[in-house]
């Protein structure tokens, strides 16, 4: 029976995503990733290199997925509010992405896939400015960054929600409340930028 390399890689990447999301780069263990995937840990080194390389591959895969899944369309203010809602919804469905991004910021000196991410960000800035030509490049950049930080933080600061609201557990109703607040905040910021 032939070894299914692609299936093995996929199993390892899924296990690594869960491991890095939960423990970060420093806390992740190659032996746990291998055990979770049901694969010899030597395969990790063979396919992906050292742990830092594997983290980069995992994060780049997750970033590509969100960039493909969340698009910016429409016109006017709805372009950015719709985008904010889509980003929030994606993060609720895939909370590991936000956790990986936070770990990246805490544990790495350089961003993963910086050129790829910068190019995609510039394309989103250009698209936002097509929809809202009154926005300067800097304002469009800051607005997009605000959307991402608001959406990402919800996945990482769950305990802060408990402290401020008393919510003992995440529920779909609480997600919906937070989504509404994020979208309203983005709309208010966009309107303020447009009137300045």
HELIX and SHEET records of a PDB file:
HELIX    1   1 UNK A    5  UNK A   27  1                                  23    
HELIX    2   2 UNK A   30  UNK A   37  1                                   8    
HELIX    3   3 UNK A   41  UNK A   48  1                                   8    
HELIX    4   4 UNK A   51  UNK A   69  1                                  19    
HELIX    5   5 UNK A   77  UNK A   93  1                                  17    
HELIX    6   6 UNK A   95  UNK A  107  1                                  13    
HELIX    7   7 UNK A  114  UNK A  131  1                                  18    
HELIX    8   8 UNK A  137  UNK A  156  1                                  20    
HELIX    9   9 UNK A  158  UNK A  165  1                                   8    
HELIX   10  10 UNK A  172  UNK A  195  1                                  24    
END                                                                             
